[in-house]
Amino acid sequence: MYYFVEPMTEDDIPEVQQIESQSFTTPWSATTYKREIRNRASCRYLVARCSPTPLPPDQGAAPQSRNLGLLSQIVAALFPPARRSTHSCPIIGYGGLWLTGEDAHVTTIATDPQYRGFGVGELLLNGLIDAAYEIHAQMLTLEVRVSNTVAQRLYVKYGFQPGGTRPRYYTDNGEDALIMWTESIRTPEYRSRLSELRRHLHIRLQTQAVRRRSSIRVL
Ligand SMILES: CC(C)(COP(=O)(O)OP(=O)(O)OC[C@H]1O[C@@H](n2cnc3c(N)ncnc32)[C@H](O)[C@@H]1OP(=O)(O)O)[C@@H](O)C(=O)NCCC(=O)NCCS
């Protein structure tokens, strides 16, 4: 499978909500999503899609993918030219952020349970980091359940560190939130670390895609 990321549109909301209902106990309403997507001044929302065949970043119906900065380098390498619309490619994950002052707050990120463990969450987080960079954020922050060690590992991989807790933050079970912060995402050190992580992610996604294509050919 080939995975790619592009900006979320209002048409995407029903598919996003399906994944959300399998991922979170207190899902957002469609109205909330619409409001977030329309607030271009301070919000960015992305979807990850999958395709059984290569999809170009600069053809088809996904011109916005080109605006995802460094991420497009990964995407461009993965999707050699072909003509295809992204509308037939199912949504397998999504994520979003708010710009608050100089910081970007990751509001949500989730991968379809059937596609977890294949690098989709990492691809989405990369898209969010690029979006934060492009809207001039200095640092990223987020809240995560103290019990959610899977998500915490993803965040730590991308330089988030614990910076405190919000007691009983989650209303469904009264669980505490761990607050995590990156260092500045604009320093040469962070950019260099990010490049290295992206190089590994690129290799991982490419290897998975090639394996999948050869197994289809064998079958
Ligand atoms: C958190 C989530 C988005 C990760 O998505 P994913 O597509 O499965 O993640 P990836 O395959 O890209 O994995 C990226 C990293 O996440 C961590 N990770 C993913 N699955 C893991 C697992 N089962 N156990 C431990 N760490 C795991 C690892 O650090 C991994 O990097 P690695 O492969 O180098 O070890 C996904 O588990 C999810 O949707 N969870 C439910 C929603 C949620 O909790 N969102 C976070 C809210 S704060």
The ligand as an SDF file (V2000), in Angstrom:
LIG
                    3D

 48 50  0  0  0  0  0  0  0  0999 V2000
   -1.0450    6.6520   18.3420 C   0  0  0  0  0  0  0  0  0  0  0  0
   -1.3710    6.2060   16.9180 C   0  0  0  0  0  0  0  0  0  0  0  0
   -1.8510    7.4250   16.1320 C   0  0  0  0  0  0  0  0  0  0  0  0
   -0.0740    5.6600   16.2640 C   0  0  0  0  0  0  0  0  0  0  0  0
   -0.3950    5.4040   14.8980 O   0  0  0  0  0  0  0  0  0  0  0  0
    0.3000    4.2450   14.0350 P   0  0  0  0  0  0  0  0  0  0  0  0
   -0.0360    4.5150   12.6160 O   0  0  0  0  0  0  0  0  0  0  0  0
   -0.0320    2.9110   14.5740 O   0  0  0  0  0  0  0  0  0  0  0  0
    1.8440    4.5460   14.3590 O   0  0  0  0  0  0  0  0  0  0  0  0
    3.1320    4.2050   13.4720 P   0  0  0  0  0  0  0  0  0  0  0  0
    2.9980    2.8730   12.8350 O   0  0  0  0  0  0  0  0  0  0  0  0
    3.4200    5.3650   12.6090 O   0  0  0  0  0  0  0  0  0  0  0  0
    4.2550    4.0840   14.6150 O   0  0  0  0  0  0  0  0  0  0  0  0
    5.0350    5.2170   14.9490 C   0  0  0  0  0  0  0  0  0  0  0  0
    5.6070    5.0500   16.3320 C   0  0  0  0  0  0  0  0  0  0  0  0
    4.5530    4.9780   17.3140 O   0  0  0  0  0  0  0  0  0  0  0  0
    4.9580    4.0860   18.3620 C   0  0  0  0  0  0  0  0  0  0  0  0
    4.1290    2.8940   18.3120 N   0  0  0  0  0  0  0  0  0  0  0  0
    3.2250    2.5610   17.3480 C   0  0  0  0  0  0  0  0  0  0  0  0
    2.6130    1.3970   17.6790 N   0  0  0  0  0  0  0  0  0  0  0  0
    3.1530    0.9940   18.8580 C   0  0  0  0  0  0  0  0  0  0  0  0
    2.9170   -0.1160   19.7180 C   0  0  0  0  0  0  0  0  0  0  0  0
    2.0160   -1.0610   19.4280 N   0  0  0  0  0  0  0  0  0  0  0  0
    3.6250   -0.1930   20.8730 N   0  0  0  0  0  0  0  0  0  0  0  0
    4.5350    0.7600   21.2000 C   0  0  0  0  0  0  0  0  0  0  0  0
    4.8040    1.8400   20.4090 N   0  0  0  0  0  0  0  0  0  0  0  0
    4.1170    1.9520   19.2670 C   0  0  0  0  0  0  0  0  0  0  0  0
    6.3950    3.7220   18.0660 C   0  0  0  0  0  0  0  0  0  0  0  0
    7.2380    4.7100   18.6170 O   0  0  0  0  0  0  0  0  0  0  0  0
    6.4220    3.8030   16.5510 C   0  0  0  0  0  0  0  0  0  0  0  0
    7.7090    4.0030   16.0330 O   0  0  0  0  0  0  0  0  0  0  0  0
    8.6400    2.6810   15.7690 P   0  0  0  0  0  0  0  0  0  0  0  0
    7.8910    1.8710   14.7460 O   0  0  0  0  0  0  0  0  0  0  0  0
    9.9250    3.2380   15.2650 O   0  0  0  0  0  0  0  0  0  0  0  0
    8.7550    1.9570   17.0850 O   0  0  0  0  0  0  0  0  0  0  0  0
   -2.4310    5.0620   16.9120 C   0  0  0  0  0  0  0  0  0  0  0  0
   -2.0190    4.0570   17.8050 O   0  0  0  0  0  0  0  0  0  0  0  0
   -3.8480    5.5050   17.2490 C   0  0  0  0  0  0  0  0  0  0  0  0
   -4.5890    5.9480   16.3830 O   0  0  0  0  0  0  0  0  0  0  0  0
   -4.2220    5.3640   18.5410 N   0  0  0  0  0  0  0  0  0  0  0  0
   -5.5880    5.7430   18.9660 C   0  0  0  0  0  0  0  0  0  0  0  0
   -5.7690    7.2360   18.9980 C   0  0  0  0  0  0  0  0  0  0  0  0
   -4.7710    7.8870   19.9310 C   0  0  0  0  0  0  0  0  0  0  0  0
   -4.4900    7.4030   21.0130 O   0  0  0  0  0  0  0  0  0  0  0  0
   -4.2490    9.0470   19.4940 N   0  0  0  0  0  0  0  0  0  0  0  0
   -3.3280    9.8310   20.2880 C   0  0  0  0  0  0  0  0  0  0  0  0
   -4.0990   10.8040   21.1110 C   0  0  0  0  0  0  0  0  0  0  0  0
   -3.0240   11.8040   22.1300 S   0  0  0  0  0  0  0  0  0  0  0  0
  1  2  1  0
  2  3  1  0
  2  4  1  0
  2 36  1  0
  4  5  1  0
  5  6  1  0
  6  7  2  0
  6  8  1  0
  6  9  1  0
  9 10  1  0
 10 11  2  0
 10 12  1  0
 10 13  1  0
 13 14  1  0
 14 15  1  0
 15 16  1  0
 15 30  1  0
 16 17  1  0
 17 18  1  0
 17 28  1  0
 18 19  1  0
 18 27  1  0
 19 20  2  0
 20 21  1  0
 21 22  1  0
 21 27  2  0
 22 23  1  0
 22 24  2  0
 24 25  1  0
 25 26  2  0
 26 27  1  0
 28 29  1  0
 28 30  1  0
 30 31  1  0
 31 32  1  0
 32 33  2  0
 32 34  1  0
 32 35  1  0
 36 37  1  0
 36 38  1  0
 38 39  2  0
 38 40  1  0
 40 41  1  0
 41 42  1  0
 42 43  1  0
 43 44  2  0
 43 45  1  0
 45 46  1  0
 46 47  1  0
 47 48  1  0
M  END
$$$$
